[in-house]
Amino acid sequence: MANKIPRVSVREQEPAVRATNFEEVCYGYNAEEAQLEATRCLNCKNPRCVAACPVNINIPAFIQKVAEGDLSAASAIIAEDSSLPSICGRVCPQETQCEGSCILGIKGEPVAIGKLERFVGDWSLENECKSCVEITPNGKKVAVIGSGPSGLACASDLAKMGYEVTVFEALHKLGGVLVYGIPEFRLPKEKIVAREIDDVRRLGVKFETDVIVGRTITIDSLLNEEGFSAVFIGSGAGLPRFMGIEGENLNGVVSANEFLTRANLMRAYDDEYDTPIYVGKRVVVVGGGNVAMDAVRTAKRLGAEATIIYRRSEAELPARREEVHHAKEEGIEFKMLTNPIRVLGDEKGWVTALSCVEMELGEPDESGRRSPVVKEGSDFTVECDVVIMALGTSPNPLLKSTTKGLETNRRGCIVADEMGVTSREGVFAGGDAVTGAATVILAMGAGRKAAKAIDEYIKSK
């Protein structure tokens, strides 16, 4: 029986070695390992994994082709629904989506769907597999704001439908959060991200960098003057949040967004790049999500003693289990049930310590998680040189302030329905700009839904 075969483990760098470099942690499967793991799939008649995938990849079909050794066919099957398989295979939270729904996981370990997708994606890049989609231009133009995962997914689907798509990116590099937010040791930029974006470009999608929509151009001008029939907003959520506690204006307090942008997009870890980044001897990262794990593991690689401070227990950590496991292996210290109340500094205005209190879990909050409550008389300090706030992000308010009729909610997120339809006619939105900070694959799913809605909208006019 296929389900009696143990899950094939994935080779990784040794923790003590990888904690000192920015090379990719996971080596991925080789052909033999991938084929063996693929034989574990039961090829269910009603595959729950497909329904749990935000972009609805035909998972059993591509895995069957891997088991048969037909990687070209496996690549073609994935390409029907995803333009970024090498990226998704690395950063998607498969454990709560496709793999979390795998029937083998009920009594054992699920099929390693993410690692197999990564294997096929990487094989496609190495063998320069080109899209065989026949595209018939329809003469209509669509603008996409942001070259992150939602924008790339929307642009890909629209291009396949025949639209002339132009993606406007505010930064000088394409990829959005894929290049500025996720570290090299989790997602190689030139080897993977740039090459998968090239695949999108081959569909006919045009890219313009250094364009800040709301300043360089506006959504109104795109629709009214530049001849675009619709606009998709996939600009993400890059505005960092802070705690509002005393001392947050001291030198050495930074957002995870800025810290990771300097390290990833501006390659501060590379001696060949003259990008300032300061970690001192001790770094504390406040937060418990994937961004917090990325920041603390980056600080460790830059030579600092690195600590996570989180106000709930480990069971409530929102980060992927794999990232927490890797962080612990690399020597990251975790201080759970701890909450900062003040940042302390010296007479020159530099951080010296973080004043904290111990917490205990009380009644569940609106999300169902137990609310942390301060334990009286539990004040203590954690010495540090840098404090990185990884408390989430919200969308930049620039688009709202420069676009007529575009509704946002109290968190600054664009209001849109399930298909990405906003309050402004001809304007659609998806990904973190709508939901707040979420995952790459959820953003891609939103981009694909919006592409369908845009196509229906334009055809109805």
Sequence and secondary structure as in RCSB ss.txt:
>XXXX:A:sequence
MANKIPRVSVREQEPAVRATNFEEVCYGYNAEEAQLEATRCLNCKNPRCVAACPVNINIPAFIQKVAEGDLSAAS
AIIAEDSSLPSICGRVCPQETQCEGSCILGIKGEPVAIGKLERFVGDWSLENECKSCVEITPNGKKVAVIGSGPS
GLACASDLAKMGYEVTVFEALHKLGGVLVYGIPEFRLPKEKIVAREIDDVRRLGVKFETDVIVGRTITIDSLLNE
EGFSAVFIGSGAGLPRFMGIEGENLNGVVSANEFLTRANLMRAYDDEYDTPIYVGKRVVVVGGGNVAMDAVRTAK
RLGAEATIIYRRSEAELPARREEVHHAKEEGIEFKMLTNPIRVLGDEKGWVTALSCVEMELGEPDESGRRSPVVK
EGSDFTVECDVVIMALGTSPNPLLKSTTKGLETNRRGCIVADEMGVTSREGVFAGGDAVTGAATVILAMGAGRKA
AKAIDEYIKSK
>XXXX:A:secstr
 GGGS      B  HHHHTT  S SB    HHHHHHHHTT    SS HHHHHSTT   HHHHHHHHHHT HHHHH
HHHHTT S HHHHHHHS GGGTTGGG GGGGTS    HHHHHHHHHHHHHHTT          S EEEEE  SHH
HHHHHHHHHHTT EEEEE SSSSSSTHHHHTS TTTS IIIIIHHHHHHHHTTT EEE S  BTTTB HHHHHHT
S  SEEEE     EE     BTTTSBTEEEHHHHHHHHHTS TTSTTS       SEEEEE  SHHHHHHHHHHH
HTT EEEEE SS GGG  S HHHHHHHHHTT EEE SEEEEEEEE TTSBEEEEEEEEEEEEEE TTSSEEEEE 
TT  EEEE SEEEE S EE  THHHHHSTT  B TTS B B TT BBSSTTEEE THHHHSS  HHHHHHHHHHH
HHHHHHHHHH 
